[in-house]
Structures are given as structure tokens and as C-alpha cells.
Amino acid sequence: MSHWPTLTVLVFFPVAVCLVMPFLRGDRAVRVFSLTAGVAELLLALPLLSFDLSVAGYQFQEQAEWVPQWGLSYHLGMDGISLLMVLLTVLLLPLCVLCSWSYISRRVTEFHISLMLMTAACIGVFVALDFVLFYIFWEAMLVPMFLLIAVWGGPERRYASLKFFLYALAGSTLLLVAMVAFYLAGGTFSIPELSARNYPFSFQCWTFLAMAFAFAIKVPMFPFHTWLPAAHVEAPTAGSVMLASVLLKMG
């Protein structure tokens, strides 16, 4: 890892914030603390502005052994696309806190915990360079989004959250199948290593289809788009902001 693990800090700082929130007294204290944490997360992302746009490949890489016998490692990094997605995510976090300031009046602590966890998972998805790590963040991102819709959503929130969950489950299953197939073919979960290898044409075709369908649900593309209108309408404002601006970009 580098001397200052910027990406690790960006991923796990919101998680640390969640551990403190239950001990705060009063909804206003939670809101102020959440806003302060959101601004701090934005400031922690400032070192990313030193990203060298003239250099191809991954930068800010951090790697440590995890389960080496299974080809697993804690590996983070970013390219130019993920840089934009991370900056967008940290910019929207304090804005989401502000737009929910007076709108969310019940279970305020739980709401802000869900918002922070979703932010952490989204950043993790954008910077993970290990397939298992990517999949963990991918699944972790779905849970707080489901809760935001189901608990703080509109009158039809149960229907919208269930539909979101079922579509997400289908996409996650296809992604899991593709991930296992790549491991069996390549013997590693490292995304850079897997992308550099050659595979039989038939293997490329069906793994492409599995991942394409998984990401098509997330975009969402026709005919997998029917979960989106209900989710957008029923989600609270902050949920809709994160859904439209960040979650859909994961496809």
C-alpha cells in the first residue's frame, strides 16, 4: 500500500462514521455530524485531483494479501472513469444530507447510517480491483438502498423496494456465476490479471452475456427497466439523488 491509503480511507471513513452515530443524542446532532462527515469525505478526496490524466492504467493502487491460496487480495485502484465516479459520489453525499435535513423526521439516525453505508459501498465498487471485493461492495450497496426505499419511501414503498430487490437479486446471481467462471478459468480474482488473459470464444460469449444482463438490470436497459420508475417515485429525495447519479452509473 502507499504511504497514505487514500482509497481505503474514502471507503471506510463513512463506515467509521456509522459506528459513532448511535451514540449521538438528538436528531439535530445526527444531522450536523452527518453533514460534517460528508464534507470531511469530500475533503479527503482532494488528493485524487493529483491523478495524472496523461498516464494510462490504474493509479492510487493499494494491495495487500487477503486469501492468497484462493487468489484473493485486497486490491484497490482507479482509472480515469472511476475517478469521475468517486468524485461525483463524495460531492453528492453532503448534498444528500442537506436535502434530507427537514424531510426525514423519523428514524433519523438509521437514515443517515444507511446513507453513509451506501456511499462507502458505492466508492468500493468503483475502486475495487479484486472480483470478490467488487462483488462484496456491489451487494453491500444494495442493502442500504433497499432500506432507504422500504423505510423512508412513499406510500407504495413496499412494492417498489421488493421489485428493486428481486431485480437486484437476479443481476447479482448472474454476476456471481460469471465471477466463479472467471476464477475457474484464470485461477485468480484479480481483475487486471483476468482482463489480460486470453479465453476461448465460447467462454467469452456466455460470460459476456451473464455480465451484460447483470449490468443491464443496473443501468437499467429495456426490458429490465420496470423497477426504476417505482424506485424513483417512492424513494426519498436523497435516495433518488444517489440512485440516479451514482447507482445507475454502475451498469
One Martini backbone bead per residue (centre of mass of N, CA, C, O) as a GRO file, in nm:
protein
  251
    1MET     BB    1   0.101   0.033   0.012
    2SER     BB    2   0.068   0.341   0.054
    3HIS     BB    3   0.124   0.581   0.275
    4TRP     BB    4  -0.164   0.701   0.176
    5PRO     BB    5  -0.480   0.544   0.184
    6THR     BB    6  -0.716   0.694   0.018
    7LEU     BB    7  -0.925   0.473  -0.064
    8THR     BB    8  -0.965   0.344   0.212
    9VAL     BB    9  -1.066   0.597   0.351
   10LEU     BB   10  -1.313   0.650   0.165
   11VAL     BB   11  -1.455   0.379   0.235
   12PHE     BB   12  -1.426   0.372   0.578
   13PHE     BB   13  -1.520   0.641   0.696
   14PRO     BB   14  -1.833   0.602   0.684
   15VAL     BB   15  -1.827   0.356   0.872
   16ALA     BB   16  -1.716   0.503   1.121
   17VAL     BB   17  -1.952   0.700   1.142
   18CYS     BB   18  -2.168   0.480   1.206
   19LEU     BB   19  -2.045   0.404   1.492
   20VAL     BB   20  -2.120   0.692   1.623
   21MET     BB   21  -2.426   0.771   1.583
   22PRO     BB   22  -2.575   0.605   1.820
   23PHE     BB   23  -2.436   0.817   2.047
   24LEU     BB   24  -2.616   1.034   1.965
   25ARG     BB   25  -2.807   1.325   2.065
   26GLY     BB   26  -3.027   1.377   1.857
   27ASP     BB   27  -3.112   1.474   1.541
   28ARG     BB   28  -2.931   1.723   1.502
   29ALA     BB   29  -2.662   1.587   1.568
   30VAL     BB   30  -2.675   1.388   1.333
   31ARG     BB   31  -2.689   1.592   1.102
   32VAL     BB   32  -2.429   1.748   1.162
   33PHE     BB   33  -2.239   1.504   1.157
   34SER     BB   34  -2.309   1.413   0.868
   35LEU     BB   35  -2.222   1.674   0.727
   36THR     BB   36  -1.932   1.677   0.828
   37ALA     BB   37  -1.860   1.401   0.705
   38GLY     BB   38  -1.920   1.478   0.411
   39VAL     BB   39  -1.707   1.702   0.392
   40ALA     BB   40  -1.467   1.526   0.475
   41GLU     BB   41  -1.487   1.331   0.237
   42LEU     BB   42  -1.433   1.546   0.025
   43LEU     BB   43  -1.150   1.628   0.133
   44LEU     BB   44  -1.024   1.336   0.112
   45ALA     BB   45  -1.045   1.354  -0.219
   46LEU     BB   46  -0.833   1.569  -0.315
   47PRO     BB   47  -0.583   1.384  -0.396
   48LEU     BB   48  -0.721   1.291  -0.671
   49LEU     BB   49  -0.635   1.553  -0.837
   50SER     BB   50  -0.340   1.412  -0.901
   51PHE     BB   51  -0.426   1.279  -1.139
   52ASP     BB   52  -0.282   1.132  -1.429
   53LEU     BB   53  -0.405   1.179  -1.753
   54SER     BB   54  -0.136   1.075  -1.921
   55VAL     BB   55  -0.189   0.800  -1.775
   56ALA     BB   56  -0.226   0.476  -1.811
   57GLY     BB   57  -0.423   0.322  -1.590
   58TYR     BB   58  -0.362   0.259  -1.263
   59GLN     BB   59  -0.418   0.440  -0.961
   60PHE     BB   60  -0.384   0.437  -0.627
   61GLN     BB   61  -0.266   0.174  -0.534
   62GLU     BB   62  -0.385  -0.104  -0.323
   63GLN     BB   63  -0.209  -0.386  -0.163
   64ALA     BB   64  -0.313  -0.702  -0.008
   65GLU     BB   65  -0.322  -0.979   0.147
   66TRP     BB   66  -0.574  -1.232   0.200
   67VAL     BB   67  -0.628  -1.515   0.004
   68PRO     BB   68  -0.385  -1.656  -0.173
   69GLN     BB   69  -0.489  -1.956  -0.228
   70TRP     BB   70  -0.751  -1.803  -0.389
   71GLY     BB   71  -0.665  -1.524  -0.523
   72LEU     BB   72  -0.683  -1.311  -0.288
   73SER     BB   73  -0.716  -0.946  -0.264
   74TYR     BB   74  -0.645  -0.625  -0.149
   75HIS     BB   75  -0.761  -0.425  -0.427
   76LEU     BB   76  -0.692  -0.094  -0.523
   77GLY     BB   77  -0.818   0.140  -0.781
   78MET     BB   78  -0.781   0.385  -1.061
   79ASP     BB   79  -0.929   0.545  -1.319
   80GLY     BB   80  -1.078   0.788  -1.499
   81ILE     BB   81  -1.369   0.689  -1.447
   82SER     BB   82  -1.359   0.633  -1.137
   83LEU     BB   83  -1.284   0.916  -1.059
   84LEU     BB   84  -1.553   1.051  -1.137
   85MET     BB   85  -1.736   0.872  -0.954
   86VAL     BB   86  -1.610   0.944  -0.682
   87LEU     BB   87  -1.646   1.251  -0.696
   88LEU     BB   88  -1.952   1.241  -0.723
   89THR     BB   89  -2.016   1.095  -0.457
   90VAL     BB   90  -1.879   1.302  -0.254
   91LEU     BB   91  -2.049   1.546  -0.352
   92LEU     BB   92  -2.343   1.424  -0.282
   93LEU     BB   93  -2.348   1.366   0.018
   94PRO     BB   94  -2.397   1.653   0.146
   95LEU     BB   95  -2.650   1.707  -0.030
   96CYS     BB   96  -2.823   1.477   0.088
   97VAL     BB   97  -2.825   1.582   0.374
   98LEU     BB   98  -2.959   1.856   0.314
   99CYS     BB   99  -3.225   1.744   0.164
  100SER     BB  100  -3.291   1.578   0.457
  101TRP     BB  101  -3.316   1.763   0.703
  102SER     BB  102  -3.655   1.795   0.707
  103TYR     BB  103  -3.775   1.540   0.563
  104ILE     BB  104  -3.640   1.369   0.786
  105SER     BB  105  -3.817   1.260   1.103
  106ARG     BB  106  -3.754   0.948   1.106
  107ARG     BB  107  -3.504   0.766   1.177
  108VAL     BB  108  -3.237   0.939   1.143
  109THR     BB  109  -2.998   0.760   1.209
  110GLU     BB  110  -3.062   0.529   1.009
  111PHE     BB  111  -3.054   0.699   0.756
  112HIS     BB  112  -2.753   0.798   0.775
  113ILE     BB  113  -2.632   0.519   0.781
  114SER     BB  114  -2.734   0.429   0.503
  115LEU     BB  115  -2.595   0.657   0.344
  116MET     BB  116  -2.303   0.587   0.426
  117LEU     BB  117  -2.297   0.290   0.332
  118MET     BB  118  -2.359   0.350   0.036
  119THR     BB  119  -2.112   0.523  -0.018
  120ALA     BB  120  -1.897   0.313   0.050
  121ALA     BB  121  -1.990   0.097  -0.158
  122CYS     BB  122  -1.967   0.268  -0.414
  123ILE     BB  123  -1.667   0.325  -0.395
  124GLY     BB  124  -1.583   0.027  -0.390
  125VAL     BB  125  -1.681  -0.042  -0.674
  126PHE     BB  126  -1.492   0.172  -0.826
  127VAL     BB  127  -1.198   0.050  -0.681
  128ALA     BB  128  -1.210  -0.242  -0.731
  129LEU     BB  129  -0.956  -0.519  -0.824
  130ASP     BB  130  -1.139  -0.739  -0.696
  131PHE     BB  131  -1.397  -0.946  -0.748
  132VAL     BB  132  -1.491  -1.002  -0.457
  133LEU     BB  133  -1.480  -0.713  -0.359
  134PHE     BB  134  -1.678  -0.608  -0.566
  135TYR     BB  135  -1.916  -0.792  -0.479
  136ILE     BB  136  -1.943  -0.693  -0.190
  137PHE     BB  137  -2.004  -0.398  -0.260
  138TRP     BB  138  -2.245  -0.452  -0.443
  139GLU     BB  139  -2.423  -0.581  -0.218
  140ALA     BB  140  -2.393  -0.356   0.000
  141MET     BB  141  -2.544  -0.135  -0.171
  142LEU     BB  142  -2.838  -0.263  -0.174
  143VAL     BB  143  -2.933  -0.248   0.121
  144PRO     BB  144  -2.960   0.063   0.178
  145MET     BB  145  -3.146   0.115  -0.065
  146PHE     BB  146  -3.376  -0.062   0.029
  147LEU     BB  147  -3.422   0.093   0.298
  148LEU     BB  148  -3.483   0.373   0.186
  149ILE     BB  149  -3.743   0.277   0.046
  150ALA     BB  150  -3.894   0.099   0.271
  151VAL     BB  151  -3.885   0.325   0.511
  152TRP     BB  152  -3.870   0.635   0.345
  153GLY     BB  153  -4.091   0.612   0.156
  154GLY     BB  154  -4.370   0.592   0.005
  155PRO     BB  155  -4.674   0.436  -0.018
  156GLU     BB  156  -4.518   0.218  -0.236
  157ARG     BB  157  -4.249   0.101  -0.099
  158ARG     BB  158  -4.280  -0.208  -0.089
  159TYR     BB  159  -4.305  -0.260  -0.389
  160ALA     BB  160  -4.045  -0.112  -0.480
  161SER     BB  161  -3.839  -0.269  -0.300
  162LEU     BB  162  -3.906  -0.555  -0.403
  163LYS     BB  163  -3.842  -0.506  -0.700
  164PHE     BB  164  -3.552  -0.417  -0.658
  165PHE     BB  165  -3.456  -0.680  -0.520
  166LEU     BB  166  -3.521  -0.888  -0.745
  167TYR     BB  167  -3.349  -0.762  -0.965
  168ALA     BB  168  -3.083  -0.759  -0.805
  169LEU     BB  169  -3.069  -1.065  -0.759
  170ALA     BB  170  -3.048  -1.148  -1.054
  171GLY     BB  171  -2.788  -0.988  -1.118
  172SER     BB  172  -2.607  -1.115  -0.895
  173THR     BB  173  -2.618  -1.406  -0.996
  174LEU     BB  174  -2.484  -1.359  -1.272
  175LEU     BB  175  -2.223  -1.235  -1.158
  176LEU     BB  176  -2.138  -1.482  -0.991
  177VAL     BB  177  -2.108  -1.681  -1.223
  178ALA     BB  178  -1.888  -1.521  -1.374
  179MET     BB  179  -1.680  -1.512  -1.145
  180VAL     BB  180  -1.638  -1.819  -1.114
  181ALA     BB  181  -1.552  -1.869  -1.406
  182PHE     BB  182  -1.296  -1.693  -1.401
  183TYR     BB  183  -1.155  -1.849  -1.177
  184LEU     BB  184  -1.149  -2.131  -1.316
  185ALA     BB  185  -0.984  -2.012  -1.567
  186GLY     BB  186  -0.752  -1.821  -1.395
  187GLY     BB  187  -0.698  -1.850  -1.065
  188THR     BB  188  -0.830  -1.556  -1.015
  189PHE     BB  189  -0.957  -1.221  -0.891
  190SER     BB  190  -0.794  -1.040  -1.065
  191ILE     BB  191  -0.878  -0.806  -1.288
  192PRO     BB  192  -0.614  -0.742  -1.445
  193GLU     BB  193  -0.541  -1.042  -1.499
  194LEU     BB  194  -0.803  -1.134  -1.639
  195SER     BB  195  -0.793  -0.913  -1.874
  196ALA     BB  196  -0.502  -1.034  -1.993
  197ARG     BB  197  -0.644  -1.284  -2.088
  198ASN     BB  198  -0.714  -1.574  -2.272
  199TYR     BB  199  -1.020  -1.690  -2.425
  200PRO     BB  200  -1.255  -1.861  -2.531
  201PHE     BB  201  -1.514  -1.774  -2.724
  202SER     BB  202  -1.745  -1.914  -2.567
  203PHE     BB  203  -1.668  -1.797  -2.292
  204GLN     BB  204  -1.698  -1.500  -2.369
  205CYS     BB  205  -1.997  -1.505  -2.444
  206TRP     BB  206  -2.137  -1.607  -2.173
  207THR     BB  207  -2.001  -1.402  -1.981
  208PHE     BB  208  -2.101  -1.153  -2.122
  209LEU     BB  209  -2.404  -1.209  -2.088
  210ALA     BB  210  -2.409  -1.222  -1.780
  211MET     BB  211  -2.294  -0.931  -1.736
  212ALA     BB  212  -2.488  -0.775  -1.918
  213PHE     BB  213  -2.746  -0.842  -1.760
  214ALA     BB  214  -2.654  -0.735  -1.485
  215PHE     BB  215  -2.602  -0.435  -1.593
  216ALA     BB  216  -2.880  -0.386  -1.730
  217ILE     BB  217  -3.034  -0.374  -1.463
  218LYS     BB  218  -2.873  -0.125  -1.346
  219VAL     BB  219  -2.906   0.111  -1.547
  220PRO     BB  220  -3.156   0.049  -1.719
  221MET     BB  221  -3.257  -0.182  -1.964
  222PHE     BB  222  -3.424  -0.293  -2.208
  223PRO     BB  223  -3.656  -0.493  -2.016
  224PHE     BB  224  -3.512  -0.396  -1.709
  225HIS     BB  225  -3.677  -0.106  -1.615
  226THR     BB  226  -3.940  -0.142  -1.420
  227TRP     BB  227  -3.808  -0.064  -1.134
  228LEU     BB  228  -3.740   0.247  -1.156
  229PRO     BB  229  -4.000   0.420  -1.127
  230ALA     BB  230  -4.075   0.321  -0.842
  231ALA     BB  231  -3.810   0.394  -0.701
  232HIS     BB  232  -3.811   0.699  -0.762
  233VAL     BB  233  -4.089   0.775  -0.643
  234GLU     BB  234  -4.051   0.634  -0.345
  235ALA     BB  235  -3.804   0.760  -0.286
  236PRO     BB  236  -3.619   0.955  -0.136
  237THR     BB  237  -3.439   1.214  -0.229
  238ALA     BB  238  -3.159   1.093  -0.168
  239GLY     BB  239  -3.214   0.825  -0.312
  240SER     BB  240  -3.262   0.946  -0.595
  241VAL     BB  241  -2.990   1.081  -0.627
  242MET     BB  242  -2.814   0.824  -0.599
  243LEU     BB  243  -2.952   0.656  -0.813
  244ALA     BB  244  -2.912   0.848  -1.063
  245SER     BB  245  -2.596   0.934  -1.016
  246VAL     BB  246  -2.467   0.636  -0.926
  247LEU     BB  247  -2.600   0.350  -0.948
  248LEU     BB  248  -2.652   0.354  -1.263
  249LYS     BB  249  -2.336   0.375  -1.335
  250MET     BB  250  -2.262   0.068  -1.274
  251GLY     BB  251  -2.362  -0.030  -1.568
   0.00000   0.00000   0.00000
